[in-house]
Amino acid sequence: MTIKTLNDLFRRTLQDVLYAEHQTLKALPALARRATLSDLKTAMTQQKAETEKRIHRLEAAFQALKMKPTPHDSAAIDGILKEADTLAHEITDTDTRDAALLAAMQEVEHYGITRYGTLHAWATQLGLKDLTISLKDNLLASKEVDRAFSTMAQASVNRLAAA
């Protein structure tokens, strides 16, 4: 796809974020298995369910644009997920590994926050009113997951890792 206009860039970024959500969905079960704190495992399972919802909303956006929901590789999310997997296997202290996994999951959500925020702004600028709602829903969902992870980090995971 040649990118010449904001509309082209919007469509390409939509494909990037679809790829990111699919890659996250694939990576989460293995990463969750490496977590030891039950609250973290539960949060990662909830993150998986939320990721599935975001994918569904993205697929509806593609349908509204009359586009095939074809993901486009994103080196950014690949790097985040690869680093998470590397840390999950290299860190032997379970509390420290949990802190690393939680931080990695927040990185994934921060990526989503930036992408959905940008897509929402572009959809608004392009007058794609039907898409702004679902993109804002995905943005808010990513922020909520990040908020839950931040709370968990402050309440227990980071404290346990520092002990």
N, C-alpha and C positions, 0 to 999 in steps of 0.2 A: 504494500500500500504506500503510495506516494502521499506525503503530507504537505499540503499547500495552504490549507485553511484551518481555522479554529475547529470547524466541524470535523475535518479529517483527523486532527489531533485528538479531539474528543473521542471519536470512534476508536482510534488506536489505543488510547489510554483505557477505554472501556475493555478492550481486549486484554490489555496488560493486567488489569485488576481481576478479570475473570481467571486468567492464568494463576495469579497470586492466590486467589481463593481456593482454586483446585489444588494447587501445590500444598497449601496449608492444610487442607482437608486430608490429603494423602499423608502428610508428615505427622499430624497430631497423634494418631494412635501409638506409633512407635515412641514418640517423645513422652507421651503420658505414661507409657510402661516404664520409662526410666525414672519417673518421679516417685518419691517414696512417701511424701506427706499426703495423706488421704484427701485433705481439702484441696490440694493442688491438683491431684488426679481428677477430682470432681469438677474443679474449675476448667480444666482442660477438656473434659468431656462436654461441659456446657459450651465451651468455645467452639468445639466441633459442631454442635447443634446449631449454634448461631452462624457459623460459617456456611452451613447448608442453607439456612434461610437467606443469607446474603447472596449466595449463588442463585437461588430461585428468583430473587428480585432482579439480579443482573440479567438472567435469561429472559425475564419479562421485558426488560429494557431493550435487549437486542431484538426481541419480537416487535416491540413498538417502533423500532428503527428499521424494521424489515431487513435485519442483518442476521446472518448465520452466527450463532454464538461460538466463534472460533477464538480460542485463547491465543495470545501472542506472548512468547517467552519474555520473562522479566528477570534480568540478571540480579536486580536488587533483592527480590524475594528469594531467589535461589541462594544468594549469598547469606541472607539472614537464616534460612532454614538449614543450610549446610553447616554454618557455625553453631547453631543450636545442637545439631546432631553430633558434631565433633565434641563439643563441651559435654554433652550427655554421656559420651563414651569415655572421655578422658578424665573427668572428675570422679575421684573415688569416694570422697567424703559426701555422704548422702545429703546432708543439710546444705552444703555448698552447691552440690549439683541441683538441688531444688531451687536455690536462689538463681542459678544460671538459667535453668529452664523457665522460671517465671519471668526473668528479664528478657529472655528470647521471645516469649509469647507476647510481652509488651512491645517489643520491637515489631513484631508482626502486626499488632494492632495499630501502632504508630504509623506504619506504612499505610495501612488501610485508612487511617484518619486523614493523612495527607492526600491520598489518591481520591477518596470520596469527597473531601472538601473541595478539591480542585474540580472534580467532575461535576459536583453540584453547582459550583460557580459558573462553569462553562455552560452547563445545561440551561441555567438561568439566562446567561448572556445570549445564548443561541435561541431562546424562546421555546425550549423543549420542556414545556410545563408538565407534561405527563411523566417525564423522567425525573424531574426535580424531587418529587415526593419519595420515590423509591431510593434515590441516591442519598437524600437526607436521612431516610430511615437507616440505610447502611452506615452512614456517617455516625449517627447517634448510637447505633448498636456497637460499632467499634469503640466509641468513646466509653460506653457503659462497660464493656468487657475490660478495657484498659483500667477504668476506675476500680473495678472489682479486683483486678490483679494488684493495683497499687495498694489498696486496702489490705489485702492479704500479705503483701510484702512488708508493709509497715507493722502489721499486727503480729506476725509470727515468723515468716520465712527468713527475712533478713536477720532478725534477732537470733534465730536458731543457728544460722550460718556463722554469725559472729561469735557465738559462744565457744 
